[in-house]
Amino acid sequence: MRLPALLYIISLWATTTELSFAQVEAAWSPSQQQELGYVAEDQGVQQRRLVVRNRGTYSWQIVRGYTSCGCTQVELQQGQVVRPGDSAQVVVRFDPMGKAGPFREVVTVQLTDGESITNETLTLTGEVRRS
């Protein structure tokens, strides 16, 4: 009597539970850590172009990007679907005007596999010198 009840519970669980093996597998090029070095305040906006490649077996989508400070901007194509093996471009910009000394700015890019969101972080570091 116990075995049929146990089998019923297992089959009920298996039909109501959605198992998902999809996940975001991203690789950044050249690197998620961008060292800008010494930047003179009058050099203007510093820009880096990065590529994020889908290294997984499932497609994922770019949700949005945001930054830790108004001195940093991120440009990407929201809603872009990146299939396995394909890539997308992300541009980050840092404006040194009005900043002096060491800096560490974080850019977050949100990616989704359709079920959950993964936050990928890019970091810009360096030191601003007054002009």
C-alpha positions in Angstrom: 0.0 0.0 0.0 2.9 2.4 0.7 4.6 1.9 -2.6 1.6 2.9 -4.8 1.1 6.1 -2.6 4.8 6.9 -2.9 4.8 6.4 -6.7 1.7 8.6 -6.9 3.4 11.4 -4.9 6.6 11.2 -7.0 4.6 11.3 -10.3 2.5 14.2 -9.1 5.7 16.1 -8.1 7.4 15.3 -11.4 4.4 16.7 -13.4 4.0 19.9 -11.4 7.7 20.7 -11.0 9.4 22.4 -13.9 13.0 21.5 -14.1 15.2 24.0 -15.9 18.8 23.6 -16.8 19.1 26.8 -18.8 21.6 29.3 -17.5 23.6 32.3 -18.6 27.1 31.4 -19.6 28.9 34.6 -20.6 32.5 35.4 -21.5 33.8 38.9 -21.7 36.5 40.2 -24.0 38.9 41.7 -23.4 38.1 41.6 -19.6 35.4 42.5 -17.1 38.1 44.5 -15.3 39.2 47.5 -17.2 42.2 49.4 -15.8 42.2 52.9 -17.3 45.4 53.9 -15.6 46.2 57.6 -15.1 43.6 59.8 -16.7 44.0 63.6 -16.9 40.8 65.4 -16.1 41.0 67.3 -19.5 41.5 64.1 -21.5 37.7 63.8 -21.7 35.5 60.8 -21.7 37.3 57.5 -21.7 35.5 54.7 -23.6 35.9 51.0 -23.8 34.2 48.6 -26.1 33.6 45.1 -24.7 32.2 42.0 -26.3 30.1 39.5 -24.3 29.9 36.0 -25.9 27.3 33.3 -25.1 29.4 30.3 -24.2 26.4 28.2 -23.2 24.0 26.0 -25.0 20.9 28.2 -24.4 20.0 31.6 -25.7 19.9 34.5 -23.3 18.7 38.1 -23.6 20.2 41.5 -22.5 17.8 43.0 -20.0 19.4 46.3 -19.1 22.6 48.0 -17.9 23.2 50.5 -15.1 26.1 52.2 -13.4 27.3 53.0 -9.9 27.8 56.7 -10.7 26.6 59.4 -13.0 30.2 59.8 -14.3 29.9 56.4 -16.0 27.5 55.3 -18.8 26.7 52.0 -20.4 25.5 51.6 -23.9 23.9 48.3 -25.0 21.0 46.9 -27.0 18.3 46.1 -24.5 16.2 43.1 -25.5 18.9 41.7 -27.7 18.8 37.9 -27.8 22.3 36.3 -27.9 22.2 32.7 -29.2 24.9 30.2 -28.3 28.2 31.1 -29.9 27.0 34.6 -30.8 28.1 37.9 -29.1 26.9 41.4 -28.2 28.7 44.6 -27.9 28.7 46.7 -24.7 30.2 50.2 -24.6 31.2 51.8 -21.3 32.2 55.4 -20.8 33.9 57.2 -17.9 33.9 61.0 -17.6 36.9 62.1 -15.4 35.7 65.8 -15.2 35.4 66.9 -11.5 36.9 63.7 -10.1 40.3 63.6 -8.6 42.2 60.6 -7.2 41.6 56.9 -7.5 38.3 55.6 -8.8 36.5 52.3 -9.1 33.2 52.5 -11.0 31.0 49.5 -11.5 28.8 48.8 -14.5 26.1 46.1 -14.1 24.7 44.3 -17.1 21.6 42.2 -16.5 21.1 39.0 -18.6 18.2 36.6 -18.5 17.7 33.0 -19.6 13.9 33.7 -19.5 13.6 32.4 -16.0 16.1 34.2 -13.9 18.3 37.3 -14.1 22.1 37.1 -13.9 24.1 40.3 -13.0 27.4 40.6 -14.8 29.6 43.3 -13.4 32.3 45.3 -15.3 34.7 47.4 -13.3 36.6 50.5 -14.4 39.5 51.5 -12.2 42.3 54.1 -12.4 43.3 57.5 -11.1 42.2 60.9 -12.3 44.8 63.6 -12.2 43.8 67.3 -12.2 44.8 69.1 -15.4 
